[in-house]
Amino acid sequence: MSKKPRGLLKSADIDAMAPQRSVHSLNERAIRFKNSLGDITGITQFGFHLVTLMPGHESTEYHRHLYEEECIYILSGIGEATIDDEVYEVASGDFMGFAREGAAHTLTNTGDNPLVFIVAGQRLEQDVCDYPRKGKRLYVSGRNKVLIDLGIDRTE
């Protein structure tokens, strides 16, 4: 048997991975467990993550990217996608794609079981991300990130 190349992750390898727990800095309910499959295989130009949301949790703070694109494919579970302030039910087999300068969005697990999905997105050197409900804008330049207050908070 030949040695497995770095770019190949077998399902048993993925199942054995310990997911990383992360909480979005602007949303304490955005608790996700993720395995960064792209990082492990050496992909640097886009992120490819296997994400699990437990019941009641959100994927991120409601946001939109001005330059990067991202997409989500639901593997199992049920939830609600909020896209441009409209709520849509989502389930296994559903796909969401968000072009640059596209709709603001977030995902919530509304079921009783984990919501499992793949999220993929670009990793541009520079990006701008708006958080419309928080009235904030994030500027990203390489590893440098600056979050500014736009003077509007719609959550109050």
Secondary structure, DSSP 4 states (H G I P E B T S, - for coil): -PPPPTT---HHHHHHSPPEEEEETTEEEEEEEEEEHHHHHT--SEEEEEEEE-TT-BSSSSBEESS--EEEEEEE-EEEEEETTEEEEEETT-EEEE-TT---EEEEE-SSS-EEEEEEEE--SEEEEEETTTTEEEEEETTEEEEEE-S--TT-
